[in-house]
């Protein structure tokens, strides 16, 4: 979510929009906040894969997307935000160490990489879809390359796809590939909510790929399909919801317990679909596992490496994009303490000033 250099005109409006949105989050949080407590993960002590871990690579300071490998157990693909070049990293959840660095070639200079997903064709899709100027780029890009069979540092040739939206430019941080059909979806991001956009049945590298709005979604920072293709999870800064995925459309939704993280940026299912992995930006950022209990309609905390059961979602609309609320994963009332308000409020204010400083 790192801001890009911009001209004097959009600077103020972008910063003000961010501050307004986060101020609304703070006000709502003060009255109804309930969330899973902050978790500081480390590498899994027992060396088991797919547990909470810390990304140790000092090069990865703005992990903005996360995708569970389909070819390598316990490995997660991630990337930095804008301004870091065409590198994709494979991180082993057993140790938190980077086990492969891929440098993409055959593409232009990445502008604002925000998302990563793996399709049923065995390809990795990278979404260069961010636009911190509130939707001023007339096009964005998606890059695609085969997931390597061997984990080692390498230069790989990627295919570049040009993307436009049928209703004009949009800022977005979420790109998801349907694990059954291979169709690509993008969720746009806006302080008043965004839209879910559907790409063509097959992407073409020889022309423009037009994405069309098919539904409304709240403010989201990432999303992921379940491995069986039956559910789509969308996360925001303070919460997450899972939507039934039916015939390429959003269905009934349910709340998911999401951990509190300083800059909540990414989410992916584990390869077996039994848990969600929530990521954050920052140096030595943590990736937190939240086990899923679909019978109770929310995330559970059945393991020591999982976030605890307190979620922050409800079926109502919250200021952080329509997902904030006051119900936990088990349906009990959250404990909105003064300490929680201070922590979240402080994080929101720091983030707002950080965004305004970058745009200034």
C-alpha positions in Angstrom: 0.0 0.0 0.0 3.0 2.2 -0.4 2.1 5.5 -2.0 3.5 6.5 -5.4 4.9 9.9 -6.3 2.1 12.1 -7.6 1.4 15.6 -8.8 0.3 18.4 -6.5 -3.3 18.2 -7.4 -4.2 14.7 -6.2 -1.8 14.7 -3.2 -4.1 16.6 -0.8 -7.3 14.8 -2.0 -5.7 11.3 -1.6 -4.4 12.1 1.9 -7.6 13.6 3.0 -9.6 10.7 1.7 -7.4 8.3 3.7 -7.6 10.4 6.8 -11.4 10.6 6.5 -11.7 6.9 6.1 -9.4 6.1 9.1 -11.1 8.7 11.2 -14.4 6.9 10.6 -12.8 3.6 11.6 -11.5 5.2 14.8 -14.9 6.6 15.7 -16.7 3.3 15.0 -14.0 1.4 16.8 -14.5 3.4 19.9 -18.1 2.4 20.2 -18.3 -1.2 18.9 -14.8 -2.7 18.5 -14.3 -6.4 19.2 -11.4 -8.3 17.6 -9.0 -11.1 17.9 -6.0 -9.9 20.0 -2.7 -9.0 18.5 -0.5 -12.0 17.8 3.3 -11.8 17.5 4.1 -15.0 15.6 7.5 -16.7 15.2 8.6 -19.5 13.1 6.7 -22.7 14.1 8.6 -24.2 17.0 7.9 -27.8 16.0 8.8 -27.2 12.4 5.3 -27.9 11.2 4.2 -26.2 8.0 1.3 -23.8 7.7 1.5 -22.4 11.2 1.9 -18.8 12.2 5.4 -17.5 11.3 7.5 -14.3 10.9 8.9 -13.3 7.6 12.6 -12.9 8.3 14.0 -11.7 5.0 15.1 -8.1 5.5 14.3 -7.3 1.8 10.6 -8.0 2.5 9.5 -4.9 4.3 6.1 -4.3 2.6 4.6 -7.8 2.1 1.3 -6.8 0.3 0.1 -10.2 -1.0 0.1 -13.8 0.1 -0.6 -17.1 -1.7 -0.1 -20.7 -0.6 2.0 -22.7 -3.0 0.3 -25.5 -4.7 3.5 -27.3 -5.6 5.5 -26.9 -2.3 4.0 -27.8 1.0 4.1 -25.0 3.6 5.6 -22.4 1.2 3.9 -19.0 0.7 4.6 -16.6 -2.2 4.7 -12.9 -1.4 6.0 -9.6 -2.8 6.8 -6.1 -1.8 4.5 -3.1 -2.5 5.4 -0.4 -5.1 8.9 0.7 -5.9 10.7 -2.6 -5.2 11.1 -4.2 -8.6 9.9 -7.4 -10.2 10.8 -9.8 -7.4 8.6 -12.5 -6.0 9.6 -14.4 -2.8 8.9 -18.0 -1.6 8.9 -18.1 2.2 8.9 -21.4 4.1 6.4 -21.2 6.9 8.4 -23.8 8.9 11.3 -21.3 9.4 10.1 -17.9 8.1 13.1 -17.9 5.7 13.0 -17.1 2.0 13.8 -20.3 0.0 13.6 -18.8 -3.5 13.6 -15.3 -5.1 12.1 -15.0 -8.6 12.9 -12.1 -10.8 10.3 -11.5 -13.5 11.4 -10.6 -17.0 9.4 -9.9 -20.2 7.3 -7.3 -18.4 7.5 -3.5 -17.9 8.5 -1.8 -14.7 6.1 -2.8 -11.9 4.1 0.2 -10.6 2.1 -0.8 -7.5 2.0 -4.6 -7.0 -0.7 -5.4 -4.5 -1.9 -9.0 -4.9 -0.8 -12.5 -5.7 -2.9 -15.7 -6.4 -2.4 -19.1 -7.9 -4.7 -20.5 -10.6 -5.9 -24.0 -11.5 -3.5 -24.0 -14.4 -0.5 -24.0 -12.1 0.4 -20.4 -12.9 1.1 -17.7 -10.4 -0.8 -14.4 -11.0 0.6 -11.1 -9.8 -1.7 -8.1 -9.6 0.1 -4.8 -10.4 -3.3 -3.1 -9.7 -2.7 -0.5 -7.0 -3.5 3.1 -7.7 -3.0 5.4 -4.7 -4.0 8.4 -6.7 -7.7 7.3 -6.3 -8.0 5.8 -9.7 -6.1 7.9 -12.2 -4.1 5.2 -14.1 -6.0 4.4 -17.3 -4.8 0.8 -17.1 -3.1 -1.6 -14.7 -1.4 -5.0 -15.2 -1.5 -8.6 -14.3 1.6 -10.8 -14.7 1.5 -14.6 -15.0 4.2 -17.2 -14.8 4.3 -21.0 -14.1 4.9 -21.9 -10.5 8.4 -23.4 -10.5 8.8 -27.1 -9.7 12.1 -26.4 -8.0 12.6 -23.8 -5.3 15.8 -21.8 -6.2 16.7 -18.2 -7.1 15.8 -17.8 -10.8 14.8 -15.4 -13.5 11.5 -16.4 -15.0 9.7 -15.1 -18.1 6.2 -13.7 -17.3 3.3 -12.8 -19.5 1.9 -9.3 -19.1 -1.8 -8.5 -19.4 -3.2 -5.0 -19.7 -6.4 -4.5 -17.6 -9.0 -1.7 -17.7 -12.3 -1.4 -15.9 -15.5 -1.0 -17.8 -16.6 1.9 -15.6 -13.3 3.8 -15.4 -10.0 3.7 -13.4 -10.1 2.2 -9.9 -7.7 1.7 -7.0 -7.5 -2.0 -5.9 -5.5 -4.2 -3.7 -7.3 -7.5 -4.1 -7.0 -10.0 -7.0 -8.3 -13.5 -6.8 -8.2 -16.4 -9.3 -11.1 -18.8 -9.2 -9.5 -22.3 -8.5 -12.1 -24.0 -10.6 -12.6 -21.8 -13.7 -9.3 -19.9 -13.7 -11.2 -16.6 -14.1 -9.6 -13.6 -12.5 -11.5 -11.2 -10.2 -10.4 -7.9 -8.7 -12.0 -6.1 -5.8 -11.6 -2.3 -5.9 -10.9 -0.2 -2.8 -12.7 3.0 -1.9 -13.5 4.8 1.4 -17.2 4.4 0.6 -16.8 0.8 -0.5 -15.7 -0.9 -3.7 -16.8 -3.3 -6.4 -16.1 -6.8 -7.4 -14.9 -7.0 -11.0 -14.9 -10.0 -13.2 -12.3 -10.5 -15.9 -12.9 -12.2 -19.3 -13.1 -15.9 -19.4 -9.5 -16.0 -20.7 -6.9 -13.2 -20.4 -5.3 -12.0 -23.6 -1.8 -10.6 -23.9 -2.4 -9.0 -27.3 -5.1 -6.5 -26.3 -6.9 -5.0 -23.4 -8.7 -7.1 -20.8 -11.9 -5.4 -19.6 -13.1 -6.1 -16.1 -16.8 -5.5 -15.4 -18.4 -4.8 -12.1 -20.6 -7.6 -10.9 -21.3 -6.7 -7.2 -20.6 -4.3 -4.4 -18.0 -5.0 -1.7 -16.8 -3.1 1.3 -13.3 -1.6 1.7 -11.0 -4.6 1.4 -7.2 -5.0 1.3 -7.1 -8.5 0.0 -9.1 -11.6 -0.8 -8.8 -15.3 -1.5 -10.8 -18.2 -2.8 -11.0 -21.4 -0.8 -9.2 -24.3 -2.6 -12.5 -26.0 -3.4 -13.8 -22.8 -5.0 -16.9 -22.7 -2.8 -16.0 -19.6 -0.8 -14.4 -16.2 -1.2 -12.9 -14.4 1.8 -12.4 -10.6 1.8 -10.4 -8.9 4.5 -10.2 -5.3 5.6 -8.0 -3.5 8.1 -9.9 -4.8 11.1 -12.0 -7.7 10.0 -12.9 -10.3 7.4 -15.9 -12.0 5.9 -16.4 -15.2 3.9 -18.9 -15.3 1.0 -20.4 -18.3 -0.5 -19.3 -18.4 -4.2 -22.1 -19.6 -6.4 -21.9 -19.6 -10.2 -19.4 -16.8 -10.3 -21.4 -14.6 -7.9 -21.3 -13.7 -4.2 -23.8 -15.6 -2.0 -24.5 -15.7 1.7 -21.8 -14.3 3.9 -20.5 -15.2 7.4 -18.0 -13.6 9.8 -14.5 -14.7 10.2 -12.3 -14.1 13.2 -9.4 -11.9 12.0 -6.3 -11.0 14.1 -5.4 -7.4 14.8 -2.3 -6.5 12.8 -0.6 -3.1 12.5 -1.2 -2.9 8.7 -3.5 -5.7 7.7 -2.7 -6.3 4.0 -3.0 -9.9 2.9 -4.9 -13.2 3.3 -4.8 -16.7 1.8 -6.2 -20.1 2.5 -3.8 -22.9 3.5 -3.5 -25.4 0.6 -5.7 -27.8 2.5 -8.4 -25.2 3.1 -8.5 -25.8 6.8 -7.2 -22.4 7.9 -6.6 -18.8 6.8 -3.2 -17.1 6.9 -3.4 -13.3 7.6 -0.4 -11.2 6.7 0.8 -7.6 7.4 3.3 -5.1 6.1 6.4 -4.1 8.0 9.9 -5.4 8.7 9.8 -8.9 10.1 6.0 -8.9 9.6 3.9 -11.7 11.1 1.7 -14.2 9.2 -1.0 -15.4 11.5 -2.9 -18.7 11.1 -6.7 -18.7 12.0 -8.3 -22.2 11.9 -11.7 -22.4 10.3 -14.7 -23.9 11.9 -17.4 -23.8 9.2 -19.9 -25.6 11.5 -20.1 -22.6 13.7 -19.8 -20.0 11.0 -16.6 -18.4 12.0 -12.9 -18.7 12.7 -11.8 -20.8 15.7 -8.7 -20.8 17.9 -8.1 -24.5 18.2 -4.3 -24.2 18.0 -1.5 -22.4 19.8 -0.5 -20.7 16.5 -4.0 -19.6 15.7 -5.5 -16.2 16.6 -7.9 -16.4 19.5 -11.6 -16.6 18.9 -12.6 -13.0 19.2 -13.5 -11.7 15.8 -14.8 -8.3 14.8 -17.4 -8.9 12.1 -21.1 -8.6 11.9 -23.6 -8.7 9.2 -23.9 -4.9 9.4 -21.9 -2.2 7.6 -18.8 -0.9 9.4 -16.7 2.2 8.8 -13.6 0.2 7.8 -15.4 -1.0 4.7 -18.5 -2.6 5.9 -17.1 -5.5 7.9 -16.4 -4.1 11.4 -18.8 -5.1 14.0 -19.1 -6.6 17.5 -19.5 -10.3 17.2 -16.8 -12.8 17.7 -16.2 -16.2 15.9 -18.5 -17.9 18.4 -21.2 -15.3 18.4 -20.4 -13.8 21.8 -20.1 -10.1 22.6 -16.5 -8.7 22.2 -14.8 -6.9 25.0 -14.3 -3.4 23.8 -11.8 -2.2 26.3 -10.1 1.2 26.5 -6.8 -0.4 25.8 -8.1 -1.9 22.5 -9.5 1.5 21.5 -6.1 3.2 22.2 -4.2 0.5 20.3 -6.4 0.6 17.2 -6.9 4.3 17.3 -3.2 4.9 17.6 -2.5 2.6 14.7 -5.1 4.3 12.6 -3.7 7.8 13.3 -0.1 6.7 12.7 -1.2 5.2 9.4 -3.1 8.3 8.4 -0.1 10.6 9.1 2.2 8.1 7.3 0.0 8.2 4.2 -0.2 12.0 4.2 3.5 12.4 4.7 4.2 10.1 1.8 1.8 12.0 -0.4 3.1 15.4 0.7 
